[in-house]
Amino acid sequence: METLQTLVRNLVVILLLATFLEMLLPNQSMRGFVQMVMGLFVISAVLSPITTFLHTPLEMGIPAWSVTNPQDLPAIATEGQGQKLARDAVQDQYRQILINQIKALALSIDGVKGAEVNVEFEEGAGGLTDQPKIASVQVTLTASEVDLPTIQPIIIGQSPPPTQNQSPKTIKARERIAEIMNIPKDKIIVEEG
């Protein structure tokens, strides 16, 4: 009940202030600006009790601007080690993003129940601001139902294409990952497990 009283009181004060400011303005061109600013104050006054009710803070901190305590930071690193620690942290985060995206692509294929993804980067490639180069992507698909492999025709006198021993699911997964993630097909290994 106290929250409702505070909300009504704040809204009344804001609306009285807005009306008073509009009457003081000599020309019509500034009224739109004052109405917009006062509208933002009204929105803020309405959202404040809602956020306390939902137990969420009104101000959302941006991680780059948040204050860090010295004990949160690692101990003094030796020369060059700080850059390596930062690069490894950025690459681990980028690897996790790639794994989640590739896993989602693999799971979108009909007949695939699960997928395990492993992404390897080229050694020494990438830094804090540039993306590391992908050395290989290994995807292991789990089928949702047991299906028999299709028999491929045998052509005498020709070597089989590299995808002939693979199932249609693995071929489709490899092509979809290569196309959407813009990764060369020769770096993608898809197998059923």
Residue pairs with C-beta under 8 A, 6 or more apart in sequence:
3 49
3 52
3 53
4 49
6 49
7 45
7 46
7 48
7 49
10 45
10 48
11 42
11 45
11 46
14 38
14 41
14 42
14 45
15 38
15 42
17 38
18 34
18 35
18 38
18 41
21 34
21 38
22 31
22 34
22 35
25 31
25 34
47 58
48 58
51 57
51 58
74 85
77 85
83 128
86 128
87 126
87 127
87 128
90 126
90 127
90 128
91 121
91 126
91 132
94 126
94 131
94 132
95 119
95 121
98 117
98 119
98 134
98 137
98 181
99 117
99 118
99 119
101 181
102 115
102 117
102 119
102 137
102 139
102 177
102 181
103 115
103 117
105 173
105 176
105 177
105 180
105 181
106 112
106 115
106 117
106 139
106 141
106 173
106 176
106 177
106 190
107 114
107 115
108 176
109 141
109 169
109 172
109 173
109 176
110 169
111 143
111 144
111 145
111 147
111 169
112 141
112 142
112 143
112 144
112 169
112 173
113 142
113 143
113 144
114 141
114 142
115 139
115 140
115 141
115 142
115 173
116 139
116 140
116 142
116 193
117 137
117 138
117 139
117 140
118 137
118 138
119 134
119 136
119 137
119 138
120 134
120 135
120 136
120 137
120 138
121 132
121 133
121 134
121 135
122 132
122 133
122 134
122 135
123 135
125 132
125 133
126 132
126 133
134 183
134 187
135 187
136 187
136 188
136 189
137 177
137 183
137 187
137 188
137 189
138 189
138 191
139 173
139 174
139 177
139 188
139 189
139 190
139 191
140 191
140 192
140 193
141 169
141 170
141 173
141 190
141 191
141 192
141 193
142 192
142 193
143 169
143 192
149 167
150 167
150 168
152 160
152 164
163 171
163 174
166 174
166 190
166 191
167 192
169 192
170 190
170 191
170 192
171 190
173 190
174 185
174 188
174 190
175 185
177 183
177 188
177 190
178 184
178 185
178 188
